[in-house]
């Protein structure tokens, strides 16, 4: 008799204080977004201006920044910041260019004279949102705008809000340097809706991209279908897989690096070492005491942080796949093993030499990534998101067309599509000189 396989349940050293069911759009968020979108559909620019005044205390004659104004803003940015932006944007551009090079158009002949092909065609216009709020996420300008431009998007409209009444100079500089065709000082639902729907002064786009708060995410969700979107995004997530070789202090620092994004940003550790797990918890509490972003990081860790202890790295990878988190960091003796063992993640960070913060800010891979389990079915933003993969067909050989026509007639009539069948029939009749059972038409003879 074969013994049943032993099930090794993970041990929890820290459980989240809140349930996953409490995350997501609330009825208040959904209804607010519905109202703003409806109002902008009806009243266009007037509604956009009213909501900008209400939410951001900003209602200029035009939200669009002209070339002179952009130049004036960029001139205010310190030269070191400009140099850093240029360096990071080059990393993002190189990654996007290699992604584009991995996609190829093709044409093949499947039967004599039957040619099938595929082309990757960029969308015509994209609208990107660069968040403001507590943090000016200028890195999002690199990720969304450069990737679109490398893909060949002709028009990129970009929106970002004022931050506490001030123009985010560095963000505007990043947007301009990335190649945005239009830059609007406009935030929130009203920005996303204006780009998607169009107003008297903002032409509509075909796709929306970029992160944002719960209201921006819900607006993208409600507008999806009318326009495309990059992905459904929620609060940022980090999961670290660590063995006994990991540096507990670095693990703690890296967990908190993402927890500071917001009070609902989960930070999870899965480790094969209970001792390491306990030390990480202690370090987190120690670091939080004087962490400048404690107001976000502390509740995020308290409410959404978790530490699992598992029996083996295989168990750790399986549990990590169940989470399907946005960012997964591997701090083990053989980190590249995760490339073969794991499936579900937005981005993988291998070894102590890299970290999620590099991906967020400087390394070149895109930081617009799936959250809330979406990594089970999609990757993050990349060149391909801005492309439509389209196909074409051409039949030059009459006998091949007649052959396909016979098959089309039979296949269509099984499905009771008589009109489809007749499109095949007429080609059989014309190219082989046969009669039509349902018509006495003979114009080709």
N, C-alpha and C positions, 0 to 999 in steps of 0.2 A: 504494500500500500504506500503510495507517495504522499508524503506529508505536505500540507498546505503551506504555501510560501508565507513567510513571516512578514507582516505589515509593520513597518517602522513609522509610527506616528511622530511628527515633529514635536519637540517640546517648546513651549512658548515661555521665553524669559520676559517678554513685554508684549502685551496685547493692546490694540488700539482702543481708545475710550469710546469711540463713536463707530456706528455701523455704516457700512457702505451704502445702505438704503437711504441715508440722510444726505448723500451727495447728489449733485445734479441740479437741473433747473427747477426752481420752485414755481408754484402757480403765480406768485407775484411777478417773478422775472418774466415768465411766459406772457402774461397779460400785458405788462408794460411794453414788451417788445412788439407784440401784436398791435397795440395802439399806435406806437411810433411809426411802424411800417405802414399801417393803414393811413395815417395822417400824411406821411410823405408822399404816398401814392396820390392822394387827393390834392395836396396843396404845394408839393414840390419845394422850391427854395424857401418859401415863407415858413414852412414847417421845419425845415432843416435849421433855419436861423433861430427859430423860437426854442427848439430843443437844445441847440448849442448854447444859447443864452441861459436856459434853465439849468442844464447839467454842468456847463463849463464856464458860464459867465463871460461868453465870448460870442459876439455877433457882428463881424465886420461887413462891409459892403461886399467883399469877395473873400472866400476862404482860400482861393487859389493864390499861391505865391508866384509872383512874376520873376523873371530872370534877375533883375536888378536886386530885388529883395533877397533872393536866394544867395546871390553873390555877397551881399552885405552880411547875411547871417553866417555864411561859411567863413568870411574874413574874421569873424569874432572868435572862431574856434582856435584854440592853441595849436601850434604847428605839430607838437608831439602827438596830439589827438588825431590830427589829419593824417600823419604818417602811419599811426597805428591802424586807423580805419583802412587806409590804402593797403597795408600789409594783409590784414584779415580778409578784405574783399578779394584780394588776389588768391588766397587759399580757397575761398568759396568758389571763385570763378574757375580755377583749375579743376576742382572736383566736379563742378557742373559740366565743364567741357568734356571731361572724360566720360561722364554719364551719357552725354549726347553722342559721343563717338561710339559708345557701346550699342547704340540703336542704329539700325540700318534699313534703308528702303531696299526692296527687292522686287524682281519680276521673274516668274518661272513659266515654262511651257509644260502644262500637265498632260495634254493630248496634242496631236498634230494641229497647230494653228490656234490652240487655246492658251491664252496668256492670263495669268493671275498675278496681281501685284499688290504691294503694300507701301504706303507712304506715311511718314510721321509729319503731320502738319501742325504748326503752332496755332494756338487760339489767337484771335485778333486783338483782344483787349482784356487785361487783367486788372483787378482792383486789389491792392494790398493794404493791410492794416498794420500799423506799427504802434504797439501799445504805449501809453504814457503812464498815467496814474502815479503810484509811488515810485516806480522804477522806469526810467526812460530806456526802453529796450532797443537801443539803436542797432544791436546785432541782428534784430529781426529784419532791418532794412537790407542787410547783406543777403540774408537767406531767401527772402521773398522776391526782391527786385532783380538781383543779379541772376538768380536761377531762371527767372522769366525771360530776361534779356538774352541769356545764353541759348535758351530754347528757341528764340526768334520771335517772341511776342512783340508786336509792332508798337502797341500802346500800353504803358503801365501807369495807372493812376494810383497814387499813394496818399494815404491819410494818416495823420498823427495828431493827437490833441496837444493843447497847451498843458504845461505842468505847473499847477498852482499859479496860473495866470501868466507864466513866462513861456516864451518860445524855446523849445528844446533844440538849441543851436546844433549840438553834436548830432542829434538824430536827423535834423534837416540836412546837415552836411553829408551824412551817410546816405540818405535817400538820393541826394543830388549826385554824389560820386558813384552810386550804384547804377545810375542811369534812368531814374524815374522820369517819365515824360510830363507828368503833372504832379505837383505836390500841394496838398490841401492841409491847412491847419484846422482839422476837424476830427472829432473823436466820437467814440461810442456807437450806439445803435444808429444814430443819424448819419454817421460816416458810412457805415456798412450798407445801410439801406439806400442812401443817395447814390453810391457807386453801382449797386445792383439794379435799382429801378430806373435811375436817371432823373435829372431835374432840368430846369431851364438852363442851368449853367454847368451841369456835370453830365457828360455823356455816359450812358450805361456801359457796363463791362460784361464779359462773358463768364468770368470766373472770379471768385473771391479767395484770397489766401491771407494767412497770417494769424498769429495768436491774439488773444484778448481776454477780457474778463467774462463773467457769466453772462452778461447782457450781450456782448459781442458774439460769444459762442452761440447763444440762443438765436440771435438775429441771423447768423449764417445758417443755422439749422432750419429756420422758418423760410429762408429765401432759397434753400437748396432745391433744385428742380427748375426754378426760374433762371438761376445761374448755377454753374458748377462751383464746388468748393474744394479746397485742398483736402481737408479731413475734419471730422468732428473732434474738437479738442476740449479737454477739461483741465483741472489743476495739474501742474507738473508732478511727475512721480520719479522716485529713484528706488532701485532695488540693488543691493550689494550681495554678491555671493563671495564668502570668505572662508578660507581654511585656517588652520593654526599658524600658518606662516605669515598671515596678514598683520600689518601694523595697526593695532587697535585705535591709536590716536588718529591716524589718517582715515580709517573707516568712519570714526565719529565726525571728523571734520567734513568729509565728503557727504555723509548723510544730511548734515545741517546745511550744506551748501545749496541743497535743493529745497529743504524745508523752509528756507527763508523766502521762497517765492510767494507763499501765502499761507494762511492758517489752515487751509484744507489740502495742503500738499503732502502726500504720504511719503514716508521714508522707511524702508524695510530692509532688515538684515537677515540673511539666511546663512548660517555658519555650521560647520562641523565641529566647532570647538565651543563648549559651554563657557570655558574660561575667557575666551576672546569676547564672546557675547556679553558677559558680565562687565568686562573692562570697557567695552564700547559704551554700554549704558552709563557707566560712571563718568567716562570722558564727556559724553553728551551733556550730562547734567552740569559738569564742571565748566564746559565751554559756554553754555547758555547764560551763565551768571552775568557776564559782561559783554555778550554778543550784541553789536549795534542793531542787528535786525531781530532781536529776541521777540519783539511784539508779534512777529509772524512765525518765526522758527519754533518758539516754545509751544504755542497751541498746536502747531502742525505735528510736532513730535508727540505731544501729550495725546492728542485725539486720533492721530493716524499712524503714528510710529509703531513698528512691530519688530520683534527679534525672535527668530526661529532657530532652534538647534536641531540638526538632522544627523542621521547616522553616517551618511556618505555624501560625496559630491554628486553622485548620480541622483540621490534623493533631492539634493539642493537644486539641481538643474530641473528636475521634474516639478518641484514646487514653484520655482521661478517661472517656468512655462505656464503654470496655472494662473499666476498673477498677470502675465502678459503685459508687463509694465513698459512705460515709455523709455526710460533709461535703465540699463542693466550693466552694472560694473562688476568685473570679475577680478578679485584680489586673492589669487591662489598661486600655488607653486607652478602650475601649468595652465595659464589662463586661456591659451588658444584652444584647449580642449572644449571650451564652451561653444566654439564655432561649429563643432560637429555634434555636440550633445543638446544644444538648445535650438528652439524654433521660434518662440513667441517673444519678440521684443521690438521696440522702435529703433533703438540703437544700442550697440554693444561696445563697452569700453574695457579693453583687455590689459590687465596688469597695472601695477602701482604707478608706472610712468605716465599714464593718462588718467583722465577723470572726466566726469560729466560736465564740469565747468569749462573744460577745453572745448567740448562739443558745443556748448551754449555760446561761447564767445569767440574762439580764436582758431580752431584747428582746421575748419573748412568743410566738414560734413554739416548737413542741414539740421537745425535744431527745432524745426517745426515737425513734431512727431506725434504718433497716435497715443492716446491715453484711455483710461477706463476700459482696458481689455481689447481695444480696437486693434492692437498689435497682432491679434489672432487672425485678422483678415486683411490688414493693410500695412504698408510701410509709411514712411514720412514723406514730406515734400521733397520733390526732386524734379529734374528737368522733364521727366516723362509726364508729370502732372499737368504741365502747360502744353502738352502735345496731344493731338487727336490722332490715333492710329487708324487710318482709313484704308480701304481696299478698292481695287478697280479690277475690271474684267474686260477682256476683248477676245472674240472668237473670229479668226480670219479664215478658217478652213470650213468649207460648206458641209463636208461629210461629217466633221466633228460636231457642227451645229445640229445636223440632222440626228445624229446619235444622241446628243443631249436632249433634243426635242422629243424623241421617242420616250426616253426615260422620264422627262418632265411630265409628259402626258400621263403615263402610268402612275407616277408618284402623286400627281395632283388629283387624279380621279379617286385614288384611295382615300384622299382627304376631302373629297367632294368639292374641290376648287376647279370648276369647269373652265372659268376664265383663264386660270393659270395654264391648264392643260392645252387650251387652244393656242396660247402663245407658242408652245412647243410644236403643236400640230402644223401651224402655218409654215414653220421653217422646214419641217420634214417634207411637206407638200412642195414648197418652192424649190428646195435644193435636191429633191429626189424625183420631182415630177409626178408625185402621187396625188390622189384625190383626197378632198376633205370630206369626212362623213357628215359633217354638220353644215356644209356650205358648198355652193356650186361656183364659187369665185375662182377665176383662172387668169387673172391679169398678168401673172408672171410667165405664162406659157406663150 
